[in-house]
Amino acid sequence: MSTDRIKEIEDEIADLKARWPAHSAPPSMWQKLEELEHELEKAKAANVKGHPPRDY
């Protein structure tokens, strides 16, 4: 993945956190955050190694 995609994911995470309620965030927001963080981790690993990591 490219650095552009990494930036997009980071922007999505920042947007989600900006909308995060002070109390009692809904489970769907937690799930989306976890998905984005996982995708970001994969994108960064692929960017470092030059190819996408395997999902086991």
Sequence and secondary structure as in RCSB ss.txt:
>XXXX:A:sequence
MSTDRIKEIEDEIADLKARWPAHSAPPSMWQKLEELEHELEKAKAANVKGHPPRDY
>XXXX:A:secstr
  HHHHHHHHHHHHHHHHT  SS   HHHHHHHHHHHHHHHHHHHHHHHSS     
